[in-house]
Amino acid sequence: MKNANSRAYFETWLSIVKRADWDEPNHIISTFNSADILGKSSDRVVFNIGGNNYRLICKYHFGKTRVHLFIKWISTHAEYSKLCNNGEQYEIDAY
């Protein structure tokens, strides 16, 4: 299985997100200091996973009682760099 060693990293990320109590984008950064809020009013955040080997783009929405994350894209750091070079990180919707 391609990238099978990434499973533990994503499971750790998910366990943290399940317990998160975020009210605004800066709270995401407080929890994941290597995450970046993407610009262009995209309401997206990119998470660095597994020691910067993988990237996860999520769209976020702050509801009345919790934040909702919608996974838009998952891949390697190298693939993310290609995505950025094409300016696609703001619009990609692969999931």
N, CA, C and O atoms as CSV, one atom per row, in Angstrom:
chain,resi,resn,atom,element,x,y,z
A,1,MET,N,N,0.837,-1.178,0.000
A,1,MET,CA,C,0.000,0.000,0.000
A,1,MET,C,C,0.885,1.246,0.000
A,1,MET,O,O,1.791,1.365,0.825
A,2,LYS,N,N,0.628,2.160,-0.911
A,2,LYS,CA,C,1.408,3.390,-1.025
A,2,LYS,C,C,1.210,4.255,0.220
A,2,LYS,O,O,0.080,4.484,0.652
A,3,ASN,N,N,2.305,4.727,0.788
A,3,ASN,CA,C,2.293,5.604,1.967
A,3,ASN,C,C,1.651,4.963,3.195
A,3,ASN,O,O,1.065,5.662,4.022
A,4,ALA,N,N,1.754,3.661,3.319
A,4,ALA,CA,C,1.151,2.961,4.454
A,4,ALA,C,C,1.723,3.432,5.789
A,4,ALA,O,O,1.037,3.371,6.810
A,5,ASN,N,N,2.966,3.898,5.793
A,5,ASN,CA,C,3.576,4.350,7.043
A,5,ASN,C,C,2.971,5.657,7.552
A,5,ASN,O,O,3.261,6.071,8.675
A,6,SER,N,N,2.141,6.308,6.751
A,6,SER,CA,C,1.531,7.573,7.164
A,6,SER,C,C,0.331,7.376,8.094
A,6,SER,O,O,-0.113,8.328,8.735
A,7,ARG,N,N,-0.184,6.186,8.172
A,7,ARG,CA,C,-1.412,5.932,8.927
A,7,ARG,C,C,-1.327,6.424,10.371
A,7,ARG,O,O,-2.242,7.097,10.844
A,8,ALA,N,N,-0.272,6.106,11.058
A,8,ALA,CA,C,-0.132,6.506,12.462
A,8,ALA,C,C,-0.134,8.031,12.609
A,8,ALA,O,O,-0.695,8.562,13.568
A,9,TYR,N,N,0.484,8.722,11.674
A,9,TYR,CA,C,0.516,10.190,11.718
A,9,TYR,C,C,-0.889,10.782,11.585
A,9,TYR,O,O,-1.258,11.703,12.313
A,10,PHE,N,N,-1.660,10.240,10.645
A,10,PHE,CA,C,-3.011,10.748,10.442
A,10,PHE,C,C,-3.942,10.357,11.591
A,10,PHE,O,O,-4.856,11.108,11.929
A,11,GLU,N,N,-3.719,9.202,12.185
A,11,GLU,CA,C,-4.514,8.812,13.355
A,11,GLU,C,C,-4.249,9.757,14.531
A,11,GLU,O,O,-5.168,10.110,15.269
A,12,THR,N,N,-2.997,10.161,14.698
A,12,THR,CA,C,-2.657,11.117,15.755
A,12,THR,C,C,-3.341,12.452,15.497
A,12,THR,O,O,-3.927,13.047,16.401
A,13,TRP,N,N,-3.260,12.919,14.246
A,13,TRP,CA,C,-3.919,14.176,13.874
A,13,TRP,C,C,-5.416,14.099,14.187
A,13,TRP,O,O,-5.974,15.019,14.785
A,14,LEU,N,N,-6.057,13.014,13.787
A,14,LEU,CA,C,-7.493,12.850,13.991
A,14,LEU,C,C,-7.855,12.825,15.480
A,14,LEU,O,O,-8.870,13.399,15.875
A,15,SER,N,N,-7.055,12.181,16.290
A,15,SER,CA,C,-7.361,12.126,17.727
A,15,SER,C,C,-7.277,13.518,18.354
A,15,SER,O,O,-8.035,13.825,19.275
A,16,ILE,N,N,-6.380,14.349,17.874
A,16,ILE,CA,C,-6.280,15.725,18.378
A,16,ILE,C,C,-7.474,16.545,17.909
A,16,ILE,O,O,-8.067,17.284,18.694
A,17,VAL,N,N,-7.829,16.419,16.637
A,17,VAL,CA,C,-8.947,17.183,16.074
A,17,VAL,C,C,-10.253,16.822,16.764
A,17,VAL,O,O,-11.087,17.699,16.993
A,18,LYS,N,N,-10.447,15.578,17.093
A,18,LYS,CA,C,-11.689,15.157,17.757
A,18,LYS,C,C,-11.886,15.853,19.099
A,18,LYS,O,O,-13.022,16.056,19.528
A,19,ARG,N,N,-10.796,16.222,19.763
A,19,ARG,CA,C,-10.883,16.878,21.073
A,19,ARG,C,C,-10.776,18.402,20.982
A,19,ARG,O,O,-10.873,19.088,22.000
A,20,ALA,N,N,-10.580,18.930,19.792
A,20,ALA,CA,C,-10.353,20.367,19.625
A,20,ALA,C,C,-11.597,21.176,19.960
A,20,ALA,O,O,-12.726,20.756,19.704
A,21,ASP,N,N,-11.362,22.331,20.531
A,21,ASP,CA,C,-12.436,23.263,20.863
A,21,ASP,C,C,-12.049,24.621,20.279
A,21,ASP,O,O,-11.604,25.517,20.997
A,22,TRP,N,N,-12.224,24.755,18.979
A,22,TRP,CA,C,-11.783,25.957,18.273
A,22,TRP,C,C,-12.954,26.879,17.986
A,22,TRP,O,O,-14.043,26.428,17.631
A,23,ASP,N,N,-12.719,28.176,18.143
A,23,ASP,CA,C,-13.732,29.190,17.850
A,23,ASP,C,C,-13.337,30.099,16.690
A,23,ASP,O,O,-14.167,30.850,16.177
A,24,GLU,N,N,-12.089,30.032,16.282
A,24,GLU,CA,C,-11.582,30.895,15.217
A,24,GLU,C,C,-10.332,30.258,14.612
A,24,GLU,O,O,-9.730,29.377,15.225
A,25,PRO,N,N,-9.943,30.691,13.426
A,25,PRO,CA,C,-8.797,30.078,12.750
A,25,PRO,C,C,-7.502,30.090,13.565
A,25,PRO,O,O,-6.722,29.140,13.494
A,26,ASN,N,N,-7.268,31.135,14.324
A,26,ASN,CA,C,-6.032,31.183,15.119
A,26,ASN,C,C,-5.959,30.079,16.160
A,26,ASN,O,O,-4.867,29.687,16.572
A,27,HIS,N,N,-7.101,29.578,16.587
A,27,HIS,CA,C,-7.112,28.456,17.532
A,27,HIS,C,C,-6.579,27.184,16.876
A,27,HIS,O,O,-5.960,26.350,17.537
A,28,ILE,N,N,-6.821,27.042,15.576
A,28,ILE,CA,C,-6.268,25.894,14.850
A,28,ILE,C,C,-4.746,25.959,14.904
A,28,ILE,O,O,-4.079,24.956,15.157
A,29,ILE,N,N,-4.209,27.152,14.662
A,29,ILE,CA,C,-2.754,27.346,14.673
A,29,ILE,C,C,-2.200,27.141,16.084
A,29,ILE,O,O,-1.080,26.653,16.240
A,30,SER,N,N,-2.956,27.501,17.092
A,30,SER,CA,C,-2.513,27.283,18.479
A,30,SER,C,C,-2.345,25.801,18.773
A,30,SER,O,O,-1.448,25.407,19.518
A,31,THR,N,N,-3.209,24.980,18.185
A,31,THR,CA,C,-3.120,23.534,18.388
A,31,THR,C,C,-2.061,22.908,17.501
A,31,THR,O,O,-1.279,22.072,17.953
A,32,PHE,N,N,-2.035,23.311,16.240
A,32,PHE,CA,C,-1.079,22.780,15.256
A,32,PHE,C,C,-0.223,23.947,14.770
A,32,PHE,O,O,-0.554,24.587,13.772
A,33,ASN,N,N,0.872,24.223,15.471
A,33,ASN,CA,C,1.662,25.411,15.131
A,33,ASN,C,C,2.327,25.351,13.765
A,33,ASN,O,O,2.821,26.371,13.282
A,34,SER,N,N,2.353,24.198,13.137
A,34,SER,CA,C,2.921,24.107,11.794
A,34,SER,C,C,1.848,24.210,10.703
A,34,SER,O,O,2.164,24.152,9.514
A,35,ALA,N,N,0.589,24.363,11.104
A,35,ALA,CA,C,-0.495,24.529,10.131
A,35,ALA,C,C,-0.471,25.952,9.591
A,35,ALA,O,O,0.041,26.865,10.238
A,36,ASP,N,N,-1.028,26.130,8.399
A,36,ASP,CA,C,-1.116,27.456,7.783
A,36,ASP,C,C,-2.540,27.699,7.312
A,36,ASP,O,O,-3.154,26.841,6.677
A,37,ILE,N,N,-3.058,28.881,7.633
A,37,ILE,CA,C,-4.348,29.302,7.110
A,37,ILE,C,C,-4.098,29.830,5.700
A,37,ILE,O,O,-3.277,30.726,5.504
A,38,LEU,N,N,-4.807,29.275,4.721
A,38,LEU,CA,C,-4.623,29.706,3.339
A,38,LEU,C,C,-5.402,30.987,3.083
A,38,LEU,O,O,-6.460,31.208,3.671
A,39,GLY,N,N,-4.879,31.816,2.214
A,39,GLY,CA,C,-5.465,33.119,1.918
A,39,GLY,C,C,-6.564,33.060,0.882
A,39,GLY,O,O,-7.201,32.028,0.671
A,40,LYS,N,N,-6.768,34.204,0.238
A,40,LYS,CA,C,-7.777,34.390,-0.813
A,40,LYS,C,C,-9.178,34.046,-0.322
A,40,LYS,O,O,-9.993,33.532,-1.088
A,41,SER,N,N,-9.465,34.323,0.946
A,41,SER,CA,C,-10.786,34.057,1.531
A,41,SER,C,C,-11.252,32.628,1.282
A,41,SER,O,O,-12.435,32.386,1.043
A,42,SER,N,N,-10.324,31.693,1.338
A,42,SER,CA,C,-10.651,30.309,1.022
A,42,SER,C,C,-11.231,29.520,2.190
A,42,SER,O,O,-11.799,28.449,1.973
A,43,ASP,N,N,-11.107,30.013,3.418
A,43,ASP,CA,C,-11.535,29.274,4.608
A,43,ASP,C,C,-10.894,27.892,4.637
A,43,ASP,O,O,-11.538,26.895,4.962
A,44,ARG,N,N,-9.624,27.860,4.293
A,44,ARG,CA,C,-8.897,26.598,4.247
A,44,ARG,C,C,-7.653,26.664,5.114
A,44,ARG,O,O,-7.043,27.716,5.306
A,45,VAL,N,N,-7.308,25.500,5.626
A,45,VAL,CA,C,-6.098,25.348,6.411
A,45,VAL,C,C,-5.331,24.157,5.855
A,45,VAL,O,O,-5.922,23.156,5.450
A,46,VAL,N,N,-4.024,24.278,5.842
A,46,VAL,CA,C,-3.193,23.148,5.420
A,46,VAL,C,C,-2.418,22.674,6.645
A,46,VAL,O,O,-1.761,23.459,7.329
A,47,PHE,N,N,-2.511,21.388,6.900
A,47,PHE,CA,C,-1.819,20.766,8.023
A,47,PHE,C,C,-0.587,20.037,7.514
A,47,PHE,O,O,-0.631,19.367,6.482
A,48,ASN,N,N,0.506,20.174,8.243
A,48,ASN,CA,C,1.728,19.412,7.978
A,48,ASN,C,C,1.654,18.164,8.842
A,48,ASN,O,O,1.542,18.255,10.065
A,49,ILE,N,N,1.716,17.018,8.219
A,49,ILE,CA,C,1.531,15.749,8.914
A,49,ILE,C,C,2.802,14.912,8.798
A,49,ILE,O,O,3.463,14.915,7.759
A,50,GLY,N,N,3.133,14.207,9.851
A,50,GLY,CA,C,4.247,13.262,9.806
A,50,GLY,C,C,5.593,13.904,9.590
A,50,GLY,O,O,6.350,13.491,8.711
A,51,GLY,N,N,5.900,14.917,10.389
A,51,GLY,CA,C,7.205,15.555,10.269
A,51,GLY,C,C,7.392,16.266,8.936
A,51,GLY,O,O,8.490,16.308,8.380
A,52,ASN,N,N,6.286,16.825,8.435
A,52,ASN,CA,C,6.310,17.602,7.194
A,52,ASN,C,C,6.410,16.731,5.946
A,52,ASN,O,O,6.740,17.235,4.872
A,53,ASN,N,N,6.135,15.446,6.066
A,53,ASN,CA,C,6.166,14.553,4.904
A,53,ASN,C,C,4.858,14.562,4.121
A,53,ASN,O,O,4.849,14.271,2.925
A,54,TYR,N,N,3.749,14.894,4.790
A,54,TYR,CA,C,2.431,14.863,4.165
A,54,TYR,C,C,1.721,16.185,4.398
A,54,TYR,O,O,2.026,16.922,5.337
A,55,ARG,N,N,0.770,16.466,3.524
A,55,ARG,CA,C,-0.053,17.664,3.650
A,55,ARG,C,C,-1.525,17.274,3.575
A,55,ARG,O,O,-1.914,16.354,2.856
A,56,LEU,N,N,-2.323,18.000,4.338
A,56,LEU,CA,C,-3.758,17.781,4.398
A,56,LEU,C,C,-4.420,19.151,4.320
A,56,LEU,O,O,-4.195,20.000,5.182
A,57,ILE,N,N,-5.235,19.371,3.289
A,57,ILE,CA,C,-5.973,20.622,3.151
A,57,ILE,C,C,-7.408,20.379,3.590
A,57,ILE,O,O,-8.070,19.453,3.123
A,58,CYS,N,N,-7.875,21.233,4.500
A,58,CYS,CA,C,-9.254,21.165,4.966
A,58,CYS,C,C,-9.912,22.526,4.815
A,58,CYS,O,O,-9.274,23.564,4.990
A,59,LYS,N,N,-11.184,22.505,4.489
A,59,LYS,CA,C,-12.003,23.703,4.554
A,59,LYS,C,C,-12.624,23.701,5.945
A,59,LYS,O,O,-13.029,22.646,6.435
A,60,TYR,N,N,-12.704,24.852,6.583
A,60,TYR,CA,C,-13.269,24.909,7.920
A,60,TYR,C,C,-14.499,25.803,7.956
A,60,TYR,O,O,-14.636,26.751,7.183
A,61,HIS,N,N,-15.383,25.466,8.878
A,61,HIS,CA,C,-16.580,26.261,9.141
A,61,HIS,C,C,-16.829,26.220,10.644
A,61,HIS,O,O,-16.904,25.148,11.244
A,62,PHE,N,N,-16.953,27.387,11.236
A,62,PHE,CA,C,-17.218,27.466,12.663
A,62,PHE,C,C,-18.717,27.547,12.890
A,62,PHE,O,O,-19.364,28.539,12.552
A,63,GLY,N,N,-19.255,26.480,13.470
A,63,GLY,CA,C,-20.679,26.424,13.768
A,63,GLY,C,C,-20.955,26.986,15.151
A,63,GLY,O,O,-20.071,27.557,15.790
A,64,LYS,N,N,-22.183,26.821,15.606
A,64,LYS,CA,C,-22.574,27.351,16.915
A,64,LYS,C,C,-21.896,26.615,18.059
A,64,LYS,O,O,-21.584,27.215,19.087
A,65,THR,N,N,-21.668,25.320,17.888
A,65,THR,CA,C,-21.111,24.546,18.995
A,65,THR,C,C,-19.750,23.938,18.708
A,65,THR,O,O,-19.071,23.491,19.632
A,66,ARG,N,N,-19.330,23.912,17.431
A,66,ARG,CA,C,-18.042,23.297,17.111
A,66,ARG,C,C,-17.589,23.708,15.728
A,66,ARG,O,O,-18.351,24.259,14.934
A,67,VAL,N,N,-16.337,23.427,15.467
A,67,VAL,CA,C,-15.799,23.659,14.127
A,67,VAL,C,C,-16.027,22.400,13.292
A,67,VAL,O,O,-15.981,21.281,13.801
A,68,HIS,N,N,-16.267,22.605,12.025
A,68,HIS,CA,C,-16.418,21.498,11.083
A,68,HIS,C,C,-15.261,21.573,10.095
A,68,HIS,O,O,-15.019,22.621,9.496
A,69,LEU,N,N,-14.559,20.483,9.926
A,69,LEU,CA,C,-13.484,20.395,8.950
A,69,LEU,C,C,-13.914,19.487,7.815
A,69,LEU,O,O,-14.433,18.394,8.041
A,70,PHE,N,N,-13.695,19.943,6.604
A,70,PHE,CA,C,-14.026,19.176,5.412
A,70,PHE,C,C,-12.727,18.902,4.664
A,70,PHE,O,O,-12.092,19.829,4.161
A,71,ILE,N,N,-12.336,17.652,4.589
A,71,ILE,CA,C,-11.093,17.298,3.915
A,71,ILE,C,C,-11.252,17.513,2.419
A,71,ILE,O,O,-12.181,17.000,1.795
A,72,LYS,N,N,-10.328,18.279,1.860
A,72,LYS,CA,C,-10.360,18.594,0.438
A,72,LYS,C,C,-9.246,17.900,-0.330
A,72,LYS,O,O,-9.364,17.669,-1.534
A,73,TRP,N,N,-8.159,17.565,0.371
A,73,TRP,CA,C,-7.020,16.997,-0.345
A,73,TRP,C,C,-6.012,16.429,0.656
A,73,TRP,O,O,-5.774,17.015,1.712
A,74,ILE,N,N,-5.423,15.279,0.310
A,74,ILE,CA,C,-4.372,14.643,1.117
A,74,ILE,C,C,-3.308,14.129,0.163
A,74,ILE,O,O,-3.619,13.485,-0.838
A,75,SER,N,N,-2.042,14.417,0.480
A,75,SER,CA,C,-0.948,13.842,-0.311
A,75,SER,C,C,0.387,14.146,0.356
A,75,SER,O,O,0.445,14.519,1.528
A,76,THR,N,N,1.443,13.979,-0.405
A,76,THR,CA,C,2.790,14.214,0.107
A,76,THR,C,C,3.147,15.691,0.028
A,76,THR,O,O,2.477,16.479,-0.639
A,77,HIS,N,N,4.200,16.038,0.713
A,77,HIS,CA,C,4.707,17.409,0.663
A,77,HIS,C,C,5.092,17.772,-0.773
A,77,HIS,O,O,4.814,18.882,-1.227
A,78,ALA,N,N,5.725,16.847,-1.484
A,78,ALA,CA,C,6.138,17.104,-2.872
A,78,ALA,C,C,4.932,17.394,-3.761
A,78,ALA,O,O,4.980,18.302,-4.590
A,79,GLU,N,N,3.853,16.631,-3.596
A,79,GLU,CA,C,2.645,16.864,-4.387
A,79,GLU,C,C,1.993,18.196,-4.020
A,79,GLU,O,O,1.418,18.867,-4.877
A,80,TYR,N,N,2.084,18.574,-2.748
A,80,TYR,CA,C,1.546,19.869,-2.323
A,80,TYR,C,C,2.308,21.011,-2.990
A,80,TYR,O,O,1.716,22.002,-3.415
A,81,SER,N,N,3.606,20.860,-3.075
A,81,SER,CA,C,4.415,21.889,-3.740
A,81,SER,C,C,3.974,22.070,-5.189
A,81,SER,O,O,3.893,23.197,-5.677
A,82,LYS,N,N,3.692,20.977,-5.872
A,82,LYS,CA,C,3.195,21.057,-7.251
A,82,LYS,C,C,1.841,21.766,-7.296
A,82,LYS,O,O,1.593,22.591,-8.176
A,83,LEU,N,N,0.982,21.443,-6.355
A,83,LEU,CA,C,-0.330,22.068,-6.271
A,83,LEU,C,C,-0.189,23.585,-6.105
A,83,LEU,O,O,-0.886,24.358,-6.762
A,84,CYS,N,N,0.716,23.995,-5.223
A,84,CYS,CA,C,0.940,25.419,-4.973
A,84,CYS,C,C,1.527,26.116,-6.196
A,84,CYS,O,O,1.159,27.249,-6.505
A,85,ASN,N,N,2.424,25.452,-6.878
A,85,ASN,CA,C,3.028,26.041,-8.073
A,85,ASN,C,C,1.974,26.347,-9.127
A,85,ASN,O,O,2.145,27.263,-9.931
A,86,ASN,N,N,0.889,25.589,-9.127
A,86,ASN,CA,C,-0.218,25.811,-10.056
A,86,ASN,C,C,-1.327,26.677,-9.453
A,86,ASN,O,O,-2.323,26.954,-10.122
A,87,GLY,N,N,-1.166,27.107,-8.199
A,87,GLY,CA,C,-2.174,27.931,-7.525
A,87,GLY,C,C,-3.470,27.204,-7.240
A,87,GLY,O,O,-4.515,27.841,-7.112
A,88,GLU,N,N,-3.429,25.888,-7.138
A,88,GLU,CA,C,-4.647,25.080,-6.983
A,88,GLU,C,C,-5.031,24.792,-5.536
A,88,GLU,O,O,-6.092,24.219,-5.288
A,89,GLN,N,N,-4.197,25.173,-4.582
A,89,GLN,CA,C,-4.464,24.832,-3.186
A,89,GLN,C,C,-5.713,25.527,-2.643
A,89,GLN,O,O,-6.266,25.094,-1.632
A,90,TYR,N,N,-6.159,26.586,-3.291
A,90,TYR,CA,C,-7.332,27.323,-2.821
A,90,TYR,C,C,-8.650,26.726,-3.295
A,90,TYR,O,O,-9.701,26.992,-2.713
A,91,GLU,N,N,-8.596,25.921,-4.349
A,91,GLU,CA,C,-9.825,25.442,-4.960
A,91,GLU,C,C,-9.955,23.936,-5.037
A,91,GLU,O,O,-11.048,23.430,-5.291
A,92,ILE,N,N,-8.871,23.202,-4.825
A,92,ILE,CA,C,-8.923,21.756,-5.019
A,92,ILE,C,C,-9.997,21.128,-4.138
A,92,ILE,O,O,-10.185,21.519,-2.986
A,93,ASP,N,N,-10.680,20.172,-4.692
A,93,ASP,CA,C,-11.760,19.485,-3.988
A,93,ASP,C,C,-11.751,18.027,-4.429
A,93,ASP,O,O,-12.624,17.589,-5.179
A,94,ALA,N,N,-10.758,17.280,-3.958
A,94,ALA,CA,C,-10.561,15.909,-4.402
A,94,ALA,C,C,-11.326,14.897,-3.556
A,94,ALA,O,O,-11.337,13.709,-3.879
A,95,TYR,N,N,-11.965,15.345,-2.482
A,95,TYR,CA,C,-12.663,14.413,-1.591
A,95,TYR,C,C,-14.081,14.868,-1.365
A,95,TYR,O,O,-14.831,14.214,-0.641
